[in-house]
């Protein structure tokens, strides 16, 4: 179940990247959205590793996902300003 969700989010990232190359004037909006989806994929990967290994091996991906989400929040804020 999580693998399907992760793959669909990855496909959304690829589609948004193609749209960013096509519509250069909307790139500042598309990039933070791509970062949100990338953070979601990394968060899901961290949860899978944490459940599979039953230790703290997935924490790095979870921390990285939170970092990516904070960067995307900064991008959204800069776009609004």
Residue frames relative to the residue before (quaternion, step in Angstrom):
aa qw qx qy qz dx dy dz
X 1.0000 0.0000 0.0000 0.0000 0.00 0.00 0.00
X 0.6986 0.4517 -0.2765 0.4811 3.56 0.85 -0.94
X 0.6099 0.5601 -0.3538 0.4349 3.57 1.09 -0.65
X 0.6419 0.5120 -0.3182 0.4740 3.59 1.01 -0.79
X 0.6503 0.5067 -0.3113 0.4727 3.58 0.96 -0.84
X 0.6544 0.5155 -0.3050 0.4615 3.56 0.98 -0.87
X 0.6761 0.4837 -0.2949 0.4711 3.59 0.93 -0.83
X 0.6511 0.4990 -0.3309 0.4664 3.59 0.99 -0.71
X 0.6346 0.5037 -0.3339 0.4817 3.61 1.03 -0.67
X 0.6318 0.5199 -0.3321 0.4692 3.58 1.04 -0.72
X 0.6397 0.5052 -0.3306 0.4756 3.60 1.02 -0.71
X 0.6182 0.5301 -0.3440 0.4674 3.60 1.05 -0.69
X 0.6236 0.5288 -0.3389 0.4654 3.59 1.03 -0.74
X 0.6590 0.5032 -0.3102 0.4650 3.59 0.94 -0.86
X 0.6555 0.5026 -0.3131 0.4687 3.60 0.94 -0.84
X 0.6667 0.4893 -0.3041 0.4729 3.59 0.95 -0.83
X 0.6214 0.5260 -0.3475 0.4653 3.60 1.06 -0.65
X 0.6435 0.5026 -0.3224 0.4790 3.58 1.00 -0.77
X 0.6485 0.5050 -0.3168 0.4733 3.58 1.01 -0.75
X 0.6308 0.5343 -0.3380 0.4499 3.59 1.04 -0.71
X 0.6631 0.4807 -0.3138 0.4803 3.59 1.03 -0.68
X 0.6669 0.5046 -0.3028 0.4570 3.58 1.07 -0.68
X 0.7914 0.2055 -0.0870 0.5691 3.57 0.88 -0.97
X 0.1876 -0.8400 0.5011 0.0899 3.56 0.21 1.28
X 0.6416 0.5430 -0.3440 0.4185 3.61 1.06 -0.59
X 0.7040 0.4261 -0.2658 0.5021 3.61 1.21 -0.33
X 0.3605 0.7720 -0.4705 0.2297 3.59 1.24 0.15
X 0.6494 0.5309 -0.3353 0.4289 3.60 0.97 -0.76
X 0.6567 0.4648 -0.3125 0.5051 3.60 1.19 -0.39
X 0.6831 0.5147 -0.2920 0.4280 3.57 0.93 -0.89
X 0.6396 0.5660 -0.3440 0.3901 3.61 0.92 -0.80
X 0.6781 0.4568 -0.3310 0.4712 3.67 0.81 -0.73
X 0.6109 0.5355 -0.3556 0.4622 3.60 1.09 -0.62
X 0.6309 0.5179 -0.3278 0.4757 3.57 1.01 -0.79
X 0.6492 0.5153 -0.3219 0.4576 3.60 0.99 -0.76
X 0.6083 0.5392 -0.3562 0.4609 3.60 1.06 -0.65
X 0.6795 0.4706 -0.2913 0.4816 3.59 0.91 -0.89
X 0.6284 0.5247 -0.3370 0.4650 3.60 1.03 -0.75
X 0.6412 0.5144 -0.3199 0.4712 3.57 1.00 -0.78
X 0.6357 0.5262 -0.3288 0.4592 3.57 1.03 -0.75
X 0.6431 0.5106 -0.3232 0.4704 3.59 0.98 -0.82
X 0.6763 0.4865 -0.2983 0.4659 3.58 0.91 -0.88
X 0.6290 0.5298 -0.3340 0.4606 3.59 1.04 -0.74
X 0.6551 0.4977 -0.3087 0.4774 3.59 0.94 -0.87
X 0.6349 0.5225 -0.3277 0.4653 3.58 1.01 -0.81
X 0.6507 0.5155 -0.3134 0.4610 3.58 0.99 -0.80
X 0.6481 0.5055 -0.3200 0.4713 3.57 1.01 -0.78
X 0.6378 0.5232 -0.3316 0.4577 3.59 0.99 -0.81
X 0.6731 0.4864 -0.3059 0.4655 3.59 0.90 -0.87
X 0.6414 0.5279 -0.3266 0.4508 3.56 1.00 -0.79
X 0.6816 0.4718 -0.2882 0.4793 3.60 0.96 -0.83
X 0.6789 0.5058 -0.3000 0.4396 3.57 0.95 -0.87
X 0.7622 0.3709 -0.1984 0.4920 3.58 0.84 -0.98
X 0.2450 -0.8060 0.4960 0.2106 3.58 1.25 -0.49
X 0.6419 0.4257 -0.3683 0.5206 3.54 0.98 0.92
X 0.7115 -0.4691 0.3130 0.4192 3.59 -1.16 -0.37
X 0.3285 0.7813 -0.4874 0.2098 3.62 1.11 0.42
X 0.6925 0.4756 -0.2921 0.4570 3.62 1.10 -0.45
X 0.4504 0.7171 -0.4446 0.2918 3.59 1.24 -0.12
X 0.6154 0.5610 -0.3613 0.4195 3.60 0.98 -0.75
X 0.6751 0.4799 -0.2979 0.4746 3.60 0.90 -0.87
X 0.6415 0.5113 -0.3313 0.4662 3.59 1.01 -0.72
X 0.6585 0.4925 -0.3089 0.4779 3.60 0.95 -0.84
X 0.6485 0.5087 -0.3180 0.4686 3.57 1.00 -0.79
X 0.6261 0.5310 -0.3380 0.4601 3.60 1.03 -0.73
X 0.6460 0.5018 -0.3224 0.4763 3.59 0.97 -0.80
X 0.6309 0.5222 -0.3278 0.4709 3.59 1.03 -0.75
X 0.6591 0.4990 -0.3071 0.4714 3.60 0.92 -0.88
X 0.6470 0.5078 -0.3253 0.4666 3.60 0.98 -0.77
X 0.6467 0.5040 -0.3355 0.4638 3.60 1.01 -0.69
X 0.6236 0.5187 -0.3371 0.4780 3.60 1.06 -0.69
X 0.6604 0.4918 -0.3207 0.4682 3.61 0.95 -0.77
X 0.6105 0.5340 -0.3499 0.4688 3.59 1.09 -0.62
X 0.6230 0.5144 -0.3321 0.4868 3.58 1.05 -0.72
X 0.6481 0.5219 -0.3164 0.4555 3.59 0.98 -0.82
X 0.6445 0.5046 -0.3184 0.4781 3.58 0.98 -0.82
X 0.6568 0.5184 -0.3105 0.4511 3.57 0.96 -0.89
X 0.6674 0.4911 -0.3046 0.4697 3.58 0.93 -0.85
X 0.6346 0.5205 -0.3393 0.4596 3.59 1.05 -0.65
X 0.6527 0.5100 -0.3161 0.4625 3.59 1.00 -0.78
X 0.6534 0.4957 -0.3158 0.4772 3.58 0.99 -0.82
